[in-house]
Structure formats: structure tokens, C-alpha cells
């Protein structure tokens, strides 16, 4: 399949998927906190990257730490707006600014486009703290599904670049971390992402690049590299074909001496923080928020 055919297929998937994701992301906090919200454009290698910025109103602390949030969607679908119901929960509960990133999608922008764009957002925040009144020495990053892959890859990329950014925490929410293993070889669940869809996500993102590259598949990162990674929260869903590789990655981080909090939510599928049981979803978002607050303190 050539690139034009891939783009047509991606576009055919996006509309129904976006309609579906919009419906899924209607899971909303029971008591949405009051925050200040704005759109902002951050200069990156991609041109200008749109972000949604959420600032808590109940804290008088200045400057505030920042959490960069990356949405899911298999690298080819989705939008930052999927997470806009929940970013205020993190901003309020963790007492931080949340920057929710509208990164480029594959196949039009395959690896490493989104990774470098997300890194550029972090770098800009660090270098221009006065723009959003943030504390540049308290940066954290996290994401959901493909966003979790990008989040930990940003941390790995920063190590490659000489640890220029003070990333104090990473949040990995049911991330795909092994794009080298055929999805058909991963644990199977009726509720899991269909094998052919998972293969499509990986192929469109990779475009023939080496799937064993740790920036694509962080499970293949060397121990001495992982030892330099920030502390992490790793969340998995019991009925998710990606849970095993995320748990394996959490174990590798622990073995390298990294402080890891690992939590598997029982009886739920992939994307449970956006669809399904609201009580369980809220528990997960609160866990993310509380771990970030501890890290920022």
C-alpha cells in the first residue's frame, strides 16, 4: 500500500473513529473542577503546534509545575480534545498547569514526527517558562495508549540529547511499548484492539522504520539508559492485549533502579479511562493526578 492509499484509508477510519471516540470521551468527571482554559500555539519543528492549556484556580502558588498530556488513537487517530474533560481534574488535583498537545498523526507524519514535535513542546515550555508562568524545573509528561508510547519515548529522546530537560515524572496509561511483536502474538481478549487494526496502526506509524528502535518500542531500551529515566506511573487494563508489554516495561524500569508505581485495573479493556465504567475511570485519573502531585512536591 503506497502513501496515498494509506492516507485515504486513514481518512476513512478517522471520521467514524472520531465520532466513536467523541462518544466515548463523553465520560466526564462527576464534579468537574473550575479551571482556566485556553488555546495556545507553541512553535515547534512542525510549525506551530496547537495545545490546550488548563490552569487551576484554587491554588495561589506561582509558578506552577507543568504536565504535558498526549492523547491516544494508535498514532493515526484521535485528538487532544478527547482528553479535555479530564485535564482539568489533573490541573486541579495535582495543582499544576496541564498542556494538552494536538500532535501530528501518521501516515501523513510517520515516526519520528510526533515524537520530535512533543519533545519540542517540552523544550519550549522549559525555555519559555514566563509565557505560561510555569516552574521550568518541574516538568512531567504522560499519555494514554499511543500517547503513553510518545511520552516515554520523549524521556528516552531527552537522554539521547544529554538530559537537557528536568522531567521529574512520566505517566504511561495502557501504552503500546512493543511495536516489533506481531499483534497476533500478543495476549488475546474479545475486548482488545483487533489484530488487523493494531497492525495498521504500527505500519502507518513506522513506514518501514526499525520497530526495535527503543524510541518506537521502549521495551528494547538498554538497562543503562533506563536507569536515567524519571520515576513512572504505569497503568494497564486487565483485558488489554498491551498490558503484558507495559508490565514488562515497568519491571525493566524497576530493575534499572527507577521508582515505578504499577497499577492494573481489573476487568476493564483498553481505553477504559475514556469509555465504560465512570467510577473506575475516575479512580485512574485521580491516581494519575495524585502521583503527579507527589512528584511535584
C-alpha positions as CSV (number, residue, x, y, z in Angstrom):
1,X,0.0,0.0,0.0
2,X,1.5,3.3,-1.1
3,X,1.4,6.5,1.0
4,X,-1.6,8.0,-0.9
5,X,-3.6,4.7,-0.3
6,X,-2.6,4.8,3.3
7,X,-3.7,8.4,3.7
8,X,-7.1,7.5,2.1
9,X,-7.5,4.6,4.4
10,X,-6.6,6.6,7.5
11,X,-9.1,9.3,6.5
12,X,-11.8,6.7,6.0
13,X,-11.0,5.4,9.5
14,X,-10.8,8.8,11.2
15,X,-14.4,10.1,10.7
16,X,-16.2,7.1,12.2
17,X,-13.4,6.7,14.7
18,X,-13.6,10.3,15.7
19,X,-17.4,10.1,16.0
20,X,-16.9,7.0,18.2
21,X,-14.1,8.5,20.2
22,X,-16.2,11.6,20.8
23,X,-18.9,9.5,22.1
24,X,-16.5,7.5,24.3
25,X,-14.9,10.7,25.6
26,X,-18.3,11.8,26.9
27,X,-17.2,10.1,30.1
28,X,-16.9,13.2,32.3
29,X,-15.8,13.9,35.9
30,X,-18.7,13.7,38.4
31,X,-17.7,17.1,39.8
32,X,-15.7,18.9,37.1
33,X,-13.3,21.4,38.8
34,X,-13.2,25.0,37.9
35,X,-10.1,25.8,35.8
36,X,-8.9,28.5,33.4
37,X,-8.7,27.0,29.9
38,X,-7.2,28.5,26.7
39,X,-5.8,27.5,23.3
40,X,-2.2,28.3,22.6
41,X,0.2,27.8,19.7
42,X,3.7,26.6,20.5
43,X,6.4,26.9,17.9
44,X,7.9,23.5,17.1
45,X,9.7,21.8,14.2
46,X,6.2,21.0,12.9
47,X,5.5,24.7,12.6
48,X,3.0,25.8,15.2
49,X,1.6,23.1,17.5
50,X,-1.9,23.8,19.0
51,X,-2.2,23.0,22.7
52,X,-5.0,23.3,25.2
53,X,-3.8,24.9,28.5
54,X,-5.5,24.3,31.8
55,X,-4.7,26.3,34.9
56,X,-6.1,25.5,38.4
57,X,-7.9,28.4,40.1
58,X,-7.9,27.1,43.7
59,X,-4.2,27.4,44.2
60,X,-2.3,30.7,44.8
61,X,1.1,29.1,44.2
62,X,3.2,30.6,41.4
63,X,4.9,29.5,39.3
64,X,3.3,26.1,38.9
65,X,4.7,22.8,37.6
66,X,3.5,21.6,34.2
67,X,2.2,18.2,33.0
68,X,2.2,17.6,29.2
69,X,-0.6,15.3,28.2
70,X,-0.6,13.2,25.0
71,X,-3.8,11.7,23.6
72,X,-4.3,8.2,22.3
73,X,-5.5,6.9,18.9
74,X,-2.9,4.4,17.6
75,X,-0.7,7.2,16.2
76,X,-3.2,7.8,13.3
77,X,-6.5,8.8,15.0
78,X,-7.8,10.9,17.8
79,X,-7.4,14.5,19.0
80,X,-6.3,16.3,22.1
81,X,-9.9,17.3,22.7
82,X,-10.6,13.7,23.7
83,X,-8.9,14.4,27.0
84,X,-10.2,17.9,27.6
85,X,-12.9,16.7,30.1
86,X,-10.2,15.2,32.3
87,X,-7.2,17.6,32.0
88,X,-9.0,19.9,34.5
89,X,-9.0,17.1,37.0
90,X,-5.3,16.8,36.8
91,X,-4.7,20.5,36.9
92,X,-6.9,20.9,40.0
93,X,-5.9,17.8,41.9
94,X,-2.2,17.9,41.1
95,X,-2.0,21.7,41.4
96,X,-0.3,22.1,38.1
97,X,-0.7,23.5,34.6
98,X,-1.7,20.9,32.0
99,X,-0.7,21.3,28.4
100,X,-2.7,19.0,26.2
101,X,-0.9,18.6,22.8
102,X,-2.5,18.3,19.3
103,X,0.4,16.4,17.7
104,X,0.7,15.3,14.1
105,X,-0.7,12.0,13.0
106,X,0.6,9.2,10.8
107,X,0.6,8.1,8.0
108,X,1.0,11.7,6.8
109,X,3.5,12.3,9.5
110,X,5.1,9.0,10.5
111,X,7.8,8.3,13.1
112,X,9.6,10.3,14.4
113,X,7.4,13.4,13.5
114,X,5.1,13.3,16.5
115,X,7.9,12.3,18.9
116,X,10.0,15.3,17.9
117,X,7.0,17.6,18.0
118,X,6.1,16.5,21.5
119,X,9.8,16.9,22.6
120,X,9.8,20.4,21.0
121,X,6.7,21.3,23.1
122,X,8.5,20.2,26.3
123,X,11.7,22.1,25.3
124,X,9.8,25.3,24.5
125,X,8.0,25.1,27.9
126,X,11.4,24.7,29.6
127,X,13.0,27.6,27.7
128,X,10.0,30.0,27.9
129,X,8.6,29.5,31.5
130,X,7.3,33.1,31.7
131,X,4.8,32.6,28.9
132,X,2.6,30.3,31.0
133,X,4.0,31.1,34.4
134,X,5.4,27.6,34.9
135,X,8.2,26.3,37.0
136,X,10.7,25.0,34.4
137,X,12.4,22.7,36.8
138,X,9.2,20.7,37.4
139,X,8.2,19.2,34.1
140,X,6.2,15.9,33.7
141,X,4.8,14.1,30.7
142,X,2.3,11.4,30.2
143,X,-0.2,9.9,27.8
144,X,-2.9,7.4,27.0
145,X,-2.3,4.5,24.6
146,X,-0.2,5.8,21.7
147,X,0.3,8.9,23.8
148,X,1.9,6.8,26.5
149,X,4.4,5.4,24.0
150,X,5.2,9.0,22.9
151,X,5.6,10.2,26.5
152,X,8.2,7.6,27.5
153,X,9.9,8.0,24.1
154,X,10.2,11.7,24.8
155,X,12.1,10.8,28.0
156,X,14.3,8.4,26.1
157,X,15.0,11.0,23.5
158,X,15.9,13.5,26.2
159,X,18.5,11.1,27.5
160,X,19.9,10.8,23.9
161,X,20.2,14.6,23.8
162,X,22.1,14.7,27.1
163,X,19.3,15.0,29.7
164,X,18.6,18.7,28.9
165,X,15.1,18.7,30.3
166,X,14.3,18.3,34.0
167,X,11.5,15.7,33.5
168,X,10.5,14.7,37.1
169,X,7.7,12.1,36.2
170,X,6.1,10.1,33.4
171,X,2.6,8.7,33.3
172,X,2.0,5.8,31.0
173,X,-1.6,4.8,30.7
174,X,-2.2,1.5,28.9
175,X,0.7,2.2,26.4
176,X,1.8,0.1,23.4
177,X,5.5,-0.3,24.1
178,X,6.5,-3.2,21.7
179,X,5.7,-2.5,18.1
180,X,8.1,-5.2,16.9
181,X,6.0,-8.1,18.1
182,X,3.1,-9.0,15.7
183,X,-0.2,-8.1,17.5
184,X,-1.4,-11.6,16.7
185,X,1.3,-12.9,19.1
186,X,0.1,-10.8,22.0
187,X,-2.5,-11.9,24.6
188,X,-5.9,-12.1,23.0
189,X,-9.1,-10.7,24.5
190,X,-12.5,-10.2,23.0
191,X,-12.4,-6.6,24.1
192,X,-8.9,-5.9,22.7
193,X,-7.9,-3.8,19.7
194,X,-8.5,-6.0,16.7
195,X,-5.2,-7.6,15.4
196,X,-5.6,-6.1,11.9
197,X,-6.3,-2.6,13.3
198,X,-3.2,-2.9,15.6
199,X,-1.1,-4.0,12.6
200,X,-2.4,-1.0,10.6
201,X,-1.5,1.5,13.5
202,X,2.0,0.1,13.7
203,X,2.6,0.0,9.9
204,X,1.3,3.5,9.3
205,X,3.4,4.9,12.2
206,X,6.6,3.1,11.3
207,X,6.6,3.3,7.5
208,X,9.3,0.7,7.3
209,X,11.4,2.0,10.2
210,X,13.1,-0.4,12.6
211,X,10.4,-1.5,15.1
212,X,13.2,-2.5,17.6
213,X,14.3,1.1,17.9
214,X,13.7,2.0,21.6
215,X,12.1,5.3,20.5
216,X,9.5,3.2,18.8
217,X,9.4,0.2,21.2
218,X,10.8,1.4,24.6
219,X,10.8,-2.2,25.9
220,X,14.1,-2.6,23.9
221,X,15.9,0.2,25.7
222,X,19.2,-0.8,27.4
223,X,19.3,-1.0,31.2
224,X,21.9,1.8,31.5
225,X,19.6,4.1,29.5
226,X,16.5,3.1,31.6
227,X,18.5,3.8,34.7
228,X,18.4,7.5,33.7
229,X,14.6,7.6,33.2
230,X,12.3,9.7,35.5
231,X,10.0,7.9,38.0
232,X,6.9,6.5,36.4
233,X,3.3,5.5,36.9
234,X,2.4,2.6,34.6
235,X,-1.3,1.8,34.3
236,X,-2.7,-1.3,32.5
237,X,-6.1,-2.8,31.8
238,X,-6.6,-6.5,32.5
239,X,-8.5,-7.1,29.2
240,X,-5.9,-5.3,27.0
241,X,-3.5,-7.1,24.7
242,X,-1.0,-4.3,25.5
243,X,-1.0,-4.9,29.3
244,X,1.8,-7.6,29.2
245,X,4.3,-5.4,27.4
246,X,3.6,-2.4,29.7
247,X,4.0,-4.6,32.8
248,X,7.3,-5.9,31.3
249,X,8.5,-2.4,30.7
250,X,7.6,-1.4,34.3
251,X,9.6,-4.3,35.5
252,X,12.6,-3.3,33.4
253,X,12.4,0.2,34.8
254,X,12.3,-1.2,38.3
255,X,15.3,-3.5,37.6
256,X,17.2,-0.4,36.4
257,X,16.5,1.3,39.7
258,X,13.7,3.6,38.7
259,X,10.9,4.3,41.1
260,X,7.8,2.8,39.5
261,X,4.2,2.7,40.6
262,X,2.4,-0.1,38.7
263,X,-1.4,-0.5,38.8
264,X,-3.5,-2.9,36.7
265,X,-7.3,-2.1,36.7
266,X,-9.2,-5.4,36.7
267,X,-12.0,-6.4,34.4
268,X,-11.6,-3.4,32.0
269,X,-10.4,-3.1,28.4
270,X,-8.1,-0.7,26.6
271,X,-9.2,2.9,26.7
272,X,-11.2,2.4,30.0
273,X,-10.3,5.9,31.1
274,X,-12.4,7.3,28.3
275,X,-15.2,4.7,27.9
276,X,-17.1,2.3,30.2
277,X,-17.3,2.5,33.9
278,X,-17.1,6.1,35.2
279,X,-16.2,5.1,38.7
280,X,-13.1,3.1,37.5
281,X,-12.2,5.8,35.0
282,X,-12.2,8.5,37.8
283,X,-10.1,6.2,40.0
284,X,-7.5,6.1,37.3
285,X,-7.5,9.8,36.6
286,X,-7.3,10.5,40.4
287,X,-4.3,8.1,40.6
288,X,-2.5,10.0,37.8
289,X,-3.2,13.3,39.5
290,X,-2.1,12.2,43.0
291,X,1.1,10.6,41.7
292,X,1.9,13.8,39.8
293,X,1.2,15.9,42.9
294,X,3.7,13.8,44.9
295,X,6.3,14.0,42.2
296,X,5.9,17.8,42.0
297,X,6.3,18.2,45.8
